[in-house]
Amino acid sequence: MNDTSPEIARMVRERYMEMSGERRFLIGIQMFDTARTIALSSLPQDLSENEKRQRLCERFYGSQFAEKMFAVKTAK
């Protein structure tokens, strides 16, 4: 779904391109950190740190990747 008009999308892209590569990189890191915080807040609070990492991996990269990384079957 894309509800952004082409004109606004162009303006946003131009603004990002005016930024330094370092600034764009830092914005990306901040966006990822925010997404991670939101995802963590949706998980049950009683999970171990390893279980949280497994669930985050599954959420961000998919169950096949998580199964390979953690050598366990993930919930589907």
Distance bins in CASP14 RR format, pairs under 12 A and 6 or more apart:
PFRMAT RR
TARGET T0000
AUTHOR 0000-0000-0000
RMODE 2
METHOD distances of the structure
MODEL  1
2 8 0 0 0 0 0 1 0 0 0 0 0
2 9 0 0 0 0 1 0 0 0 0 0 0
3 9 0 0 0 0 0 1 0 0 0 0 0
4 10 0 0 0 0 1 0 0 0 0 0 0
4 11 0 0 0 0 1 0 0 0 0 0 0
4 12 1 0 0 1 0 0 0 0 0 0 0
4 13 0 0 0 0 0 1 0 0 0 0 0
5 11 0 0 0 0 1 0 0 0 0 0 0
5 12 0 0 0 0 0 1 0 0 0 0 0
6 12 0 0 0 0 0 1 0 0 0 0 0
6 13 0 0 0 0 0 1 0 0 0 0 0
7 13 0 0 0 0 0 1 0 0 0 0 0
7 14 0 0 0 0 0 1 0 0 0 0 0
8 14 0 0 0 0 0 1 0 0 0 0 0
8 15 0 0 0 0 0 1 0 0 0 0 0
9 15 0 0 0 0 0 1 0 0 0 0 0
9 16 0 0 0 0 0 1 0 0 0 0 0
10 16 0 0 0 0 0 1 0 0 0 0 0
10 17 0 0 0 0 0 1 0 0 0 0 0
11 17 0 0 0 0 0 1 0 0 0 0 0
11 18 0 0 0 0 0 1 0 0 0 0 0
12 18 0 0 0 0 0 1 0 0 0 0 0
12 19 0 0 0 0 0 1 0 0 0 0 0
12 27 0 0 0 0 0 1 0 0 0 0 0
13 19 0 0 0 0 0 1 0 0 0 0 0
13 24 0 0 0 0 0 1 0 0 0 0 0
15 23 0 0 0 0 0 1 0 0 0 0 0
15 24 0 0 0 0 0 1 0 0 0 0 0
15 27 0 0 0 0 0 1 0 0 0 0 0
16 23 0 0 0 0 1 0 0 0 0 0 0
16 24 1 0 1 0 0 0 0 0 0 0 0
16 25 0 0 0 0 0 1 0 0 0 0 0
16 27 0 0 0 0 1 0 0 0 0 0 0
16 28 0 0 0 0 0 1 0 0 0 0 0
17 23 0 0 0 0 0 1 0 0 0 0 0
17 24 0 0 0 0 1 0 0 0 0 0 0
18 24 0 0 0 0 1 0 0 0 0 0 0
19 25 0 0 0 0 1 0 0 0 0 0 0
19 26 0 0 0 0 1 0 0 0 0 0 0
19 27 1 0 0 1 0 0 0 0 0 0 0
19 28 0 0 0 0 0 1 0 0 0 0 0
20 26 0 0 0 0 1 0 0 0 0 0 0
20 27 0 0 0 0 0 1 0 0 0 0 0
21 27 0 0 0 0 1 0 0 0 0 0 0
21 28 0 0 0 0 0 1 0 0 0 0 0
22 28 0 0 0 0 0 1 0 0 0 0 0
22 29 0 0 0 0 0 1 0 0 0 0 0
23 29 0 0 0 0 0 1 0 0 0 0 0
23 30 0 0 0 0 0 1 0 0 0 0 0
24 30 0 0 0 0 0 1 0 0 0 0 0
24 31 0 0 0 0 0 1 0 0 0 0 0
25 31 0 0 0 0 0 1 0 0 0 0 0
25 32 0 0 0 0 0 1 0 0 0 0 0
26 32 0 0 0 0 0 1 0 0 0 0 0
26 33 0 0 0 0 0 1 0 0 0 0 0
27 33 0 0 0 0 0 1 0 0 0 0 0
27 34 0 0 0 0 0 1 0 0 0 0 0
28 34 0 0 0 0 1 0 0 0 0 0 0
28 35 0 0 0 0 1 0 0 0 0 0 0
28 36 0 0 0 0 0 1 0 0 0 0 0
29 35 0 0 0 0 0 1 0 0 0 0 0
29 36 0 0 0 0 0 1 0 0 0 0 0
30 36 0 0 0 0 0 1 0 0 0 0 0
30 37 0 0 0 0 0 1 0 0 0 0 0
31 37 0 0 0 0 0 1 0 0 0 0 0
31 38 0 0 0 0 0 1 0 0 0 0 0
32 38 0 0 0 0 0 1 0 0 0 0 0
32 39 0 0 0 0 0 1 0 0 0 0 0
32 56 0 0 0 0 0 1 0 0 0 0 0
32 60 0 0 0 0 1 0 0 0 0 0 0
33 39 0 0 0 0 0 1 0 0 0 0 0
33 40 0 0 0 0 0 1 0 0 0 0 0
34 40 0 0 0 0 0 1 0 0 0 0 0
34 41 0 0 0 0 0 1 0 0 0 0 0
35 41 0 0 0 0 0 1 0 0 0 0 0
35 42 0 0 0 0 0 1 0 0 0 0 0
35 56 0 0 0 0 1 0 0 0 0 0 0
35 59 0 0 0 0 1 0 0 0 0 0 0
35 60 1 0 0 1 0 0 0 0 0 0 0
36 42 0 0 0 0 0 1 0 0 0 0 0
36 43 0 0 0 0 0 1 0 0 0 0 0
36 52 0 0 0 0 0 1 0 0 0 0 0
36 53 0 0 0 0 0 1 0 0 0 0 0
36 55 0 0 0 0 0 1 0 0 0 0 0
36 56 1 0 0 1 0 0 0 0 0 0 0
36 57 0 0 0 0 0 1 0 0 0 0 0
36 59 0 0 0 0 1 0 0 0 0 0 0
36 60 0 0 0 0 1 0 0 0 0 0 0
37 43 0 0 0 0 0 1 0 0 0 0 0
37 56 0 0 0 0 0 1 0 0 0 0 0
38 56 0 0 0 0 0 1 0 0 0 0 0
38 59 0 0 0 0 0 1 0 0 0 0 0
38 60 0 0 0 0 0 1 0 0 0 0 0
39 52 0 0 0 0 1 0 0 0 0 0 0
39 53 0 0 0 0 0 1 0 0 0 0 0
39 55 0 0 0 0 1 0 0 0 0 0 0
39 56 1 0 1 0 0 0 0 0 0 0 0
39 57 0 0 0 0 0 1 0 0 0 0 0
39 58 0 0 0 0 0 1 0 0 0 0 0
39 59 1 0 1 0 0 0 0 0 0 0 0
39 60 1 0 0 1 0 0 0 0 0 0 0
39 61 0 0 0 0 0 1 0 0 0 0 0
40 47 0 0 0 0 1 0 0 0 0 0 0
40 49 0 0 0 0 0 1 0 0 0 0 0
40 51 0 0 0 0 0 1 0 0 0 0 0
40 52 1 0 0 1 0 0 0 0 0 0 0
40 53 0 0 0 0 0 1 0 0 0 0 0
40 55 0 0 0 0 1 0 0 0 0 0 0
40 56 1 0 0 1 0 0 0 0 0 0 0
40 59 0 0 0 0 1 0 0 0 0 0 0
40 60 0 0 0 0 0 1 0 0 0 0 0
41 52 0 0 0 0 0 1 0 0 0 0 0
41 55 0 0 0 0 0 1 0 0 0 0 0
41 56 0 0 0 0 0 1 0 0 0 0 0
41 59 0 0 0 0 0 1 0 0 0 0 0
42 52 0 0 0 0 0 1 0 0 0 0 0
42 55 0 0 0 0 1 0 0 0 0 0 0
42 56 0 0 0 0 0 1 0 0 0 0 0
42 59 0 0 0 0 1 0 0 0 0 0 0
43 49 0 0 0 0 0 1 0 0 0 0 0
43 51 0 0 0 0 1 0 0 0 0 0 0
43 52 1 0 0 1 0 0 0 0 0 0 0
43 53 0 0 0 0 0 1 0 0 0 0 0
43 54 0 0 0 0 0 1 0 0 0 0 0
43 55 1 0 1 0 0 0 0 0 0 0 0
43 56 1 0 0 1 0 0 0 0 0 0 0
43 57 0 0 0 0 0 1 0 0 0 0 0
43 58 0 0 0 0 0 1 0 0 0 0 0
43 59 0 0 0 0 1 0 0 0 0 0 0
43 75 0 0 0 0 0 1 0 0 0 0 0
44 51 0 0 0 0 1 0 0 0 0 0 0
44 52 0 0 0 0 1 0 0 0 0 0 0
44 55 0 0 0 0 1 0 0 0 0 0 0
44 75 0 0 0 0 0 1 0 0 0 0 0
45 51 0 0 0 0 0 1 0 0 0 0 0
45 52 0 0 0 0 1 0 0 0 0 0 0
46 52 0 0 0 0 0 1 0 0 0 0 0
47 53 0 0 0 0 1 0 0 0 0 0 0
47 54 0 0 0 0 1 0 0 0 0 0 0
47 55 1 0 0 1 0 0 0 0 0 0 0
47 56 0 0 0 0 0 1 0 0 0 0 0
48 54 0 0 0 0 1 0 0 0 0 0 0
48 55 0 0 0 0 0 1 0 0 0 0 0
49 55 0 0 0 0 0 1 0 0 0 0 0
49 56 0 0 0 0 0 1 0 0 0 0 0
50 56 0 0 0 0 0 1 0 0 0 0 0
50 57 0 0 0 0 0 1 0 0 0 0 0
50 66 0 0 0 0 0 1 0 0 0 0 0
50 69 0 0 0 0 0 1 0 0 0 0 0
50 70 0 0 0 0 1 0 0 0 0 0 0
50 71 0 0 0 0 0 1 0 0 0 0 0
50 72 0 0 0 0 0 1 0 0 0 0 0
51 57 0 0 0 0 0 1 0 0 0 0 0
51 58 0 0 0 0 0 1 0 0 0 0 0
51 66 0 0 0 0 0 1 0 0 0 0 0
51 70 0 0 0 0 1 0 0 0 0 0 0
51 72 0 0 0 0 1 0 0 0 0 0 0
51 74 0 0 0 0 0 1 0 0 0 0 0
51 75 0 0 0 0 0 1 0 0 0 0 0
52 58 0 0 0 0 0 1 0 0 0 0 0
52 59 0 0 0 0 0 1 0 0 0 0 0
52 70 0 0 0 0 0 1 0 0 0 0 0
53 59 0 0 0 0 0 1 0 0 0 0 0
53 60 0 0 0 0 0 1 0 0 0 0 0
53 61 0 0 0 0 0 1 0 0 0 0 0
53 66 0 0 0 0 1 0 0 0 0 0 0
53 69 0 0 0 0 1 0 0 0 0 0 0
53 70 1 0 0 1 0 0 0 0 0 0 0
53 72 0 0 0 0 0 1 0 0 0 0 0
53 74 0 0 0 0 0 1 0 0 0 0 0
54 60 0 0 0 0 0 1 0 0 0 0 0
54 61 0 0 0 0 0 1 0 0 0 0 0
54 62 0 0 0 0 0 1 0 0 0 0 0
54 63 0 0 0 0 0 1 0 0 0 0 0
54 65 0 0 0 0 0 1 0 0 0 0 0
54 66 1 0 0 1 0 0 0 0 0 0 0
54 67 0 0 0 0 1 0 0 0 0 0 0
54 68 0 0 0 0 0 1 0 0 0 0 0
54 69 1 0 0 1 0 0 0 0 0 0 0
54 70 1 0 1 0 0 0 0 0 0 0 0
54 71 0 0 0 0 0 1 0 0 0 0 0
54 72 1 0 0 1 0 0 0 0 0 0 0
54 73 0 0 0 0 0 1 0 0 0 0 0
54 74 1 0 0 1 0 0 0 0 0 0 0
54 75 0 0 0 0 1 0 0 0 0 0 0
55 61 0 0 0 0 0 1 0 0 0 0 0
55 62 0 0 0 0 0 1 0 0 0 0 0
55 63 0 0 0 0 0 1 0 0 0 0 0
55 66 0 0 0 0 1 0 0 0 0 0 0
55 69 0 0 0 0 0 1 0 0 0 0 0
55 70 0 0 0 0 1 0 0 0 0 0 0
55 72 0 0 0 0 0 1 0 0 0 0 0
55 74 0 0 0 0 1 0 0 0 0 0 0
55 75 0 0 0 0 1 0 0 0 0 0 0
56 62 0 0 0 0 0 1 0 0 0 0 0
56 65 0 0 0 0 0 1 0 0 0 0 0
56 66 0 0 0 0 1 0 0 0 0 0 0
56 69 0 0 0 0 0 1 0 0 0 0 0
56 70 0 0 0 0 0 1 0 0 0 0 0
56 74 0 0 0 0 0 1 0 0 0 0 0
57 63 0 0 0 0 1 0 0 0 0 0 0
57 64 0 0 0 0 0 1 0 0 0 0 0
57 65 1 0 0 1 0 0 0 0 0 0 0
57 66 1 0 1 0 0 0 0 0 0 0 0
57 67 0 0 0 0 1 0 0 0 0 0 0
57 68 0 0 0 0 1 0 0 0 0 0 0
57 69 1 0 1 0 0 0 0 0 0 0 0
57 70 1 0 0 1 0 0 0 0 0 0 0
57 71 0 0 0 0 0 1 0 0 0 0 0
57 72 0 0 0 0 0 1 0 0 0 0 0
57 74 0 0 0 0 1 0 0 0 0 0 0
58 64 0 0 0 0 1 0 0 0 0 0 0
58 65 1 0 0 1 0 0 0 0 0 0 0
58 66 1 1 0 0 0 0 0 0 0 0 0
58 67 0 0 0 0 1 0 0 0 0 0 0
58 68 0 0 0 0 0 1 0 0 0 0 0
58 69 0 0 0 0 1 0 0 0 0 0 0
58 70 0 0 0 0 1 0 0 0 0 0 0
58 72 0 0 0 0 0 1 0 0 0 0 0
58 73 0 0 0 0 0 1 0 0 0 0 0
58 74 1 0 1 0 0 0 0 0 0 0 0
58 75 1 0 0 1 0 0 0 0 0 0 0
58 76 0 0 0 0 1 0 0 0 0 0 0
59 65 0 0 0 0 0 1 0 0 0 0 0
59 66 0 0 0 0 1 0 0 0 0 0 0
59 74 0 0 0 0 1 0 0 0 0 0 0
59 75 0 0 0 0 0 1 0 0 0 0 0
60 66 0 0 0 0 1 0 0 0 0 0 0
60 69 0 0 0 0 0 1 0 0 0 0 0
61 67 0 0 0 0 0 1 0 0 0 0 0
61 68 0 0 0 0 1 0 0 0 0 0 0
61 69 0 0 0 0 1 0 0 0 0 0 0
61 70 0 0 0 0 0 1 0 0 0 0 0
61 74 0 0 0 0 0 1 0 0 0 0 0
62 68 0 0 0 0 0 1 0 0 0 0 0
62 69 0 0 0 0 0 1 0 0 0 0 0
62 70 0 0 0 0 0 1 0 0 0 0 0
62 74 0 0 0 0 1 0 0 0 0 0 0
62 75 0 0 0 0 0 1 0 0 0 0 0
62 76 0 0 0 0 0 1 0 0 0 0 0
63 69 0 0 0 0 0 1 0 0 0 0 0
63 70 0 0 0 0 0 1 0 0 0 0 0
63 72 0 0 0 0 0 1 0 0 0 0 0
63 73 0 0 0 0 1 0 0 0 0 0 0
63 74 1 0 1 0 0 0 0 0 0 0 0
63 75 0 0 0 0 1 0 0 0 0 0 0
63 76 1 0 0 1 0 0 0 0 0 0 0
64 70 0 0 0 0 0 1 0 0 0 0 0
64 73 0 0 0 0 0 1 0 0 0 0 0
64 74 0 0 0 0 1 0 0 0 0 0 0
64 76 0 0 0 0 0 1 0 0 0 0 0
65 71 0 0 0 0 0 1 0 0 0 0 0
65 74 0 0 0 0 1 0 0 0 0 0 0
66 72 0 0 0 0 1 0 0 0 0 0 0
66 73 0 0 0 0 1 0 0 0 0 0 0
66 74 1 0 1 0 0 0 0 0 0 0 0
66 75 0 0 0 0 1 0 0 0 0 0 0
66 76 0 0 0 0 0 1 0 0 0 0 0
67 73 1 0 0 1 0 0 0 0 0 0 0
67 74 1 0 1 0 0 0 0 0 0 0 0
67 75 0 0 0 0 0 1 0 0 0 0 0
67 76 0 0 0 0 0 1 0 0 0 0 0
68 74 0 0 0 0 0 1 0 0 0 0 0
END
